[in-house]
Amino acid sequence: MSKDWLVIEEGRCQPCPKVREWDLLETPYRFYRFLTEVEDVLKAHAFRCHSDGQSSGQSSGQSSGQSSGQYEYLSALRRLVRKLFINSYWLQSQRPTAPLLNLYDETGYPLTVQIETLLPGTMSPIHNHGTWGIVAVLQGQEKNTLWRRSPERLFPDKIICVEEKTFCHGDIVSFLPEAIHRIQAVGIEPLVTFNMYGETDRKRRFRFDPLTHQARHY
């Protein structure tokens, strides 16, 4: 059975309450409508942060209030991705031949929406995204190795491995901006995922080397 998950900065993967699918049925549910509803969620979150005297660009690890806000809007975004997943045959049938298919790209629009395809055995670098992210598995299996920062005096960018988690068809995974992971396509079929990310803060996005304990902008 497919599940919803949240990966936090500490390198832990937490199960999330899953909305009943029959509450999300809406036909037709078009992609443009999905994008509009996502934008509405983000605008509402930014307005609440402004009203609370917080900056929406502040690191989620800097205050418990901001961290709570991250959880709140990611829950709403996961719900919309689940809604798109169960109502859109177009999305579920996507099997691109190229490794990366951009679904929407508009100047000034603060989202990256794409479908990624990885052959079995393909592995990413260890990285964070510098923004929130949501991934829905359309085909195959995605193994995530999760890490957390463990700074030392001589190695301020040291990370340690915390756990591994494999996601399968129908699973929807959300990531806080400072969550660190490495993905690998496992199993016998290509991995196909629907990926949506917020506006990346390049100063906060890194590629990590666990052997040299170095981090470089990614």
C-alpha positions, 0 to 999 in steps of 0.5 A: 500500500502506498504511503506518504513520508517526510524526510527531516534535517536529522536524516529521519524518514517519518510516516505521515497521515494519508488522506483517504483517496475517495476524498480526493477524487475529482474528474477531470483534474487538470495539470494547470489546476494542480499548479494553481492550487500549489501556488495558492498553498505557497501564497497562503503560507508566505502570508501567514509567515509574514503575519507572524513576523517571520521570513519565508526564506529563513532556514527551517532549522533556525526556529521551531516556528519555521520548522512547524510551518514547513511541516504544515505546507508540505502536508498540503502539497503532498495532498495535492500531489496525491490528488494529481496522482490518483486523478491523472492517467496522463501523469501515471502513464508518463514514461519519458525516454529522456532522463529528465522531462520538464513539465512546466517552466516559466520565468518568475514562477518559483517551482521546478516540476519535472519527471525523472527517469533513472536506469536500475543501478543509477545513483546520485551524489549525496546532496540536499536541495536548498528548498523543499521537495516532493517526489512521487514514485510512478514506477520502480523503486527508489532507495534513499540513503539519509544523512545528517550533519555532524560538524566537528572542529576540523570538519565543519561539513562532516555528515553521518549516515542515519538510515536507508528507506526504499520507496515504491510505486505510489509512495509520496515523499517530502523533504525539508530544505536541509534534508540530505540524501542519496538516491539509487534506482533499485530493482529490475525496471527503470525508476520514474518519479514526479518531482516538484521543488520550491525555489532553490537557495543556491547558497544552501544547496550542497554536494557532500563527500563523506570521505573527505568531510567536505561540502561544495555548492551543487 
